[in-house]
Amino acid sequence: MPRQAQNSRISLTLIKLVLLLCIEVKAQAGHLADDEVSALREIAPQLGKRDWNFKVDPCTSSHDQNWTTTQVNSNQPFDFNNTLICDCNHTNDGVCHVVQIFLRAQGLAGILPPALAKLHHLKIIDLNANYLSGNIPQEWASMQLEYLSISTNNLSGPIPTYLGNITTLKIMSIESNQFSGFVPPELGNLVNLEYLILSANNLIGKLPVTLSNLNKLTEFRISSNYFTGRIPDIFGTWKQLQKLEIQASGLEGPIPPSISALSTLTELRISDLFGEGSKFPSLHGMTNMSRLLLRSCNIYGPIPPNISDLKQLQILDLSFSKLEGTVPDLGGLARLEYMFLTSNLLTGNIPDWIKSSTKNIDISYNNFSKSSAPASLCPDTLNLFKSFSGRDNLELHECLDESPCSQDLYSLHINCGGKETTIGRMKYEGDEDPAGPAKYFYVKPNWGFSNTGHFWDIDNTQNDYLANNVSILTMENSQLYTSARLSPLSITYYARCLANGNYTVKLHFAEIVFRSTISSYSLGRRIFDVYIQEKLALKDFNIENEAQGLDKAVIKNFTAVVTNQVLMIRFHWAGKGTTAAPKRGIYGPLVSAISVESDRSPPVDGKIVVGAVVSVLLLIFMILGILWWKVCMGGRISMEKAATNNFNAANKIGEGGFGSVYKGILLDGTTIAVKQLSSKSKQGSREFVTEIGMVSGLQHPNLVRLFGCCIEREQLLLVYEYMENNSLAHALFGLAGGRLKLDWPARQKICVGIARGLAFLHEESTLKIVHRDIKSTNILLDGDFNPKISDFGLAKLYEEENTHISTRIAGTIGYMAPEYALWGFLTYKADVYSFGVVALEIISGKNNMKYRPNENCLCLLDWAMVLQQKGNLGHGLTTKREFDGVGGSRIGV
């Protein structure tokens, strides 16, 4: 539910008060009483208010922005309000009186002014979101206030007992301060109170039973405090209560039975109860319930099926308890947007209504039957992390590749919430996924995260789960701290494929959300727990306190034992800290970076050694291959000559970078393709050796197959499988009579096939290879239009962790990635760039290398960018009308 809706009841009450107190606001001629002007002059310095203009009358200068907020400036905080409201109808003598003061988010750093008591007609005081200190002055006890809101300040000391004298109060909010001590029993005298909000303070002791006298309460909030004892059974008389919030209050269970009598509840939040557990409380008759949270309450037993009767329910959070049995059918709750059943003891099959739902549902950390797992990949809105039986084992299978590990890993470095970055020689992998309330996500096959939780009091957006710094950071390795990962409840990072053994885990933190200014933006308190391998590593961790300031880095070191090749690090919010300071929706755990290093070295020490060994093995492989083919085929060159009719020009089917390609037919009827190279050419010889070494060791449906080779004097021949439809370039750009009519399914098939071939070269092959010359002439098509990558004469081995600077640039101009063509910076992304150019050719049916002088375009990419700038990108689709309606629209996406 959005923040506006969350505060709707208190806002409506305030509006009613304003309307009653302001029949006419600053509309009639009149002037503020002299004694009240004097009081305001006294109040201003006590508050630290410097912009009140006493040269004009506060009650009649309705257009003076020093007294009235006319519009909210974009540079002002979201809840900025600077308004003084008068009543000029109290008498007929033209004298006005101050009845309401709103000074929200003003950056006031003074105290609560005792002189406010001199404004004898004042009914409403709203000083939210400032930096006021001290306590509530005793002078206020004589006032006839109806509305008192001093939330999100730096006020401290005990709650004064004399507040019990202000029996006219209807709303009292002192949330997000530093008030301490006991809740005074005298608050039970406030029999007209409708809202009592005490959350996020340092209050202790037991709640006084006198609070049961407050039978007009509609909202009661006491979260994030340090109370002791059981939740008192004081709710029976609160027949009008609509919202009850007792999260991380320090109180113990069980949940008292009087909760069940609150039939008018629309929102119930209870969490993090210590002590004795209880069965699920009865919710019978609570038909208006829209938001229900019973988290970490030691509730045991089954989930009652009659939750399905709560037709207004939008959010259901029953996570981190001991609920058992199966999940009842809640598919009929049409308004339900979020459901969290995380970390319980639920069993049986995952219901079909959950698997087919498009809502945000988290059932992670349970004991469901593995046979009920979704048949396809897990959707983004369903979190199944460790949701099946055997969850206590540190194994991960659901929704992930069963065997992603081609080799053991000994380190992992993640820039949480940020882009890929390099610190020294260490690359921190990027982690920019926006996450979500119920997200089980793998960034790479060997690591990912599981996120649980919903920011309750704001309109949730994708940006809520990422934090970005807005100031200049001066700490070492600041690029690790410019962004961070946030979670409203719990986020688990997991690593797979790690070699079993001992590891050093470094967790990097910096509080970059709160601001180090004298304002409410410095008043937030972020408190959370950290678990490593499901064991508590940090309790009530506060980044600001540990780092001794905001925008400062702190690194916490731990040791961990990896078994089953899995490491898990969980960051969990247990309800403590502030949820409304400096604004709502920025609480919960925050982490900047994660570094994991094995205590022992990999079996082969160092990337250079690995690269050297691979290179030597490849060289040996090439030499043995050449010798073998020379022995076996040296006397068979006559066979290739016969097959190609002595390399007759009529049989030429293509021209490569270092030789020609001919079609041939062997005596047994096999059709082959023969590439003829010259040994006199140094480049031709190099290509010959490279191609044998590369292609003969690679087998994939989307790579051309090498049958063999022949060497005789100055003749170098490579024998390939024959591709009936020649090259992609021939199919797209050949002579009119030779072009092929490629409909969209065929073009899509070609694009996907090329991508699969490149994926094999870059990621799946034992030897990682960069082709360096991906272009339409090097993509061959068989009779079924299956594409096959050919011409490996320029290919190079690629060491993933050691990007290469090449002194010999090779490839085809127009297809080469700029960073490679200009600076020789070679990674597998060079092939990806080239593939993008080829994909443009396939989609548009146009040759990349055709100069277009009328459009000032040197290549196809320039042409596409010009079309995009003109908003006419659809013009780039092929004009052959070969796509059906569906295909054309898919290309246009």
C-alpha positions, 0 to 999 in steps of 0.5 A: 500500500502506498505511503499516502494510503498508509497515512490516509486516516491520520490525514483525513482526521487532520483535514477535518480539524483544519476545516473546523478550525478554519472557516475563513483562513487569512481571508478577512481584514484583521490582524494578529493579536499583539501578545501572539505576535510577541509570542511568535517573536519569542518562538522563532529563535527557540525553534531556529526559525530565521525567515519569519517576516514580522514586517507584515501581519502573519494572519493577513499576508496570505501570499507571503511565503515566509508565513504560508507555503504556496507551492512546494519547491522541487528542491524542498523535501517531499513533506515540506510545509511552512504554514501558519493558520489564523482564525479571524472569526473568533470575535468581531473585533478584527483580532486574529489568533494562531490556531495551527502551525505547520513547520515540516522539514524546515531543517530547524535545529532548535528546541520545542519552544515553551512560548508556544503555550502563549498561543492560547488558541493553538490547536495543531502543532506539526513540527515533523522532520526537523532536527529539534532537540530537548524534551517536551516543555512543561508549559505545553501541559496547559494547552488545549491541543488536539493535534501534536506531531513532533515525529522525526526529530532528535528529541530525548528524555522520558515521555513527560507525565504531564502530557496526560493533562492535555485531555483534548488531544486526538492525535499524538505522534512522537515517532522516530526520536530518542525518547527513553524510559517508561510509557507513563500511565498518565497517557491513559487519561487522554480519553479523546485520543484517536492516534497514538504513535510511539514507534522508533524510540528507546522506550523500555519496560511494560506497557501500562494497563491504563492504555485500555482506557483509550477506547476511541483509538483508531491507530496504535503504533509502538514498533522498534522499541525496547519494551519488556514482558508480554503483550498486555491484554489491553485491546478488548476496549479498542472497538474502533481500532483500525491499525495496530502495529507492534513490530520489533517492540521488544515485547514477548508472545504469545499474541493475546486473545483480545486481538481477535475482538478487533473486528474493525481492523484494516491493518495488523502488524506484529513481528519479532516476538520473543518468548512463548509461541502461539497458535494462529490468532482468530481473524473471524469477522475482520472483513475489512483487513487489507494488510496482515503481517504476523512475522517472526511471531513463533506462530505454530500449526497450520495456516487457517483456511478462513484467511480466504474470507478476507476479501480485501486483503492486499498484503499477507506476510506470515514469514519466519515462523513455525507454520506447518502443513499445506498452503490453503487455497487463497487463489480467490483473493482477487486483491492480493498483491504480495504474499510472503510465507518465507521460512516456515515448515510448510510441506506438501505440493506447491499449489497450482494457483501459486505457480500460475499466479502473476502476483509477488509470492515468496515461499522460500525456505520451506519443505515443499515436495520437489516433485511440485516444482515448476516445469519451466524456469521460475518466474520473476515474481515467485521465489522458490529459493531453498523451498523444498525438502532438505533445505537444511543442506547447503545445496541449491538446485531449484530453478538453477542449472543442476551442474553449472560447474565446469571447474572449481572456483576459489574466489568471488567478488561482487559490487552489490547494486552497482556496475562491474568495476576493477580494484587493483587487479581484482574485478568485482562483478556487476550486480544491477538487477532491480530485484523485487519483493519476491525475486530468486535471481542468478546473475551468472550460473555460479552466483545470484541472490534471493530477495524477500520483502516489500517496503510497506509504507511507500509506492514500491518501484524498481529503484527501491532495492538499489541505493545510489550515493549523491555526494562525493566519496573520499574513502579508498576504493570509493567506486565500491561504495557509490551504490549498494543493494537494499532489501526491506526484509531479507536478501541472500547472496549465494555462490556456487562452484566454490572449491570446498574448504575454508574461505575469508569473507569480506563484507563492505558497507557504507551508509550512503542513504542518510545524510551527514547534515543537521537535519532530519536526513541524518536521523535514520537508524539502520539496524540489521543482522548478518548470517553466513552459512546460516549462522549469525555473524553480526547482530544489530549491525549499524553501519553508521556506528561501526564506520563512525560516520556517514559516507564512510566505509567499514569492512567486516572480515569473517571465516566460512567453511564451504561444503557442497561447493555452496556459500550463502550470505544473508542480510536480514532486517529484524524490525529494528531502527527507523522506518520513517526517518528521514523518509519512509521506505529506506530501512532494511539491510544495505551492503556495498560489496562482497569479497570471497577468497579461498585460504588456499591457492588454486591447483594451478597457480596463476592465470599466466601459467594456465594460459601458457599451459593451454597455449603449449597444449594447443601448439602440440595439438596443432603440430601433431594434427599437421603431421598426422594429416601430412602422413595420412593425406599427403598423397591424396591431393590428386583426389581433391583435384579430381573432386574439383575438376582440377580446381576449375573456376566453374566449381569456385563457390567463394573467395576467402581472405587467404584463398579460394573455396571450391565445390567438389564431389568425391568418388563415393558421391560425398560433396565437399568444400575445399579451401585452397591456400598458398604456402608462400603466403606467411599469412596463409600458412598462419591461417592454415595452422590456426584453422587446423588447430582450432576447428579440428578440436571443436565440435558444435552444430553451429560450427563448420566441420573440418574433414581433413587437410592436405599438404603438398609442396606449395599447396595447402588444402582444407576440406570441409563439409559442403554447405548447400546454401553457400554463405549468408552474404550470398543469400542476402546480397548475391546477384538477384538470381542467386539471392534466397528468399528468407522469411522471418522464421529463417532469419530468426533461426540464423540469428539464434544459431550464430548466437549459439555458436558464439556462446560455445566458443566463448563459454562452453568450449574447454578452450575459450576462443575469440573468432575475430572475424564474424561477418556474413561471408563467414557464416555458411548455411546448410540446406535447412538454413542452419548457420555455421561459423567458418573461417577460423584463421584469425581466431585467438585463445581467450583468457577470461580473466586476462583481457588482451591488448593485441599488437596485431589487429585482425578482422574486417573493417566495419565489423570490428568492435571500436575498442579492438579496432582502435586500441587492440583491446580484445575480449569476447565482446568483440565477437558480440559486436560483430554479431550485432552488425550481422544481425542488422544485416539479417534484419534489414537485408542491407549490406553493412559495407555499402556506402550510402552517400545520400544519407552520409552513412559509412556503414549500416550501423551509422544508417540505423542510428540516423533512422533512430534519431529520426524516429523512423527505425521501422524503415530499417526492416527489409522491404522484400515483404517476406515477413508475415504480420507476426514476424514483422512486429517481432523484428520491430520490437 
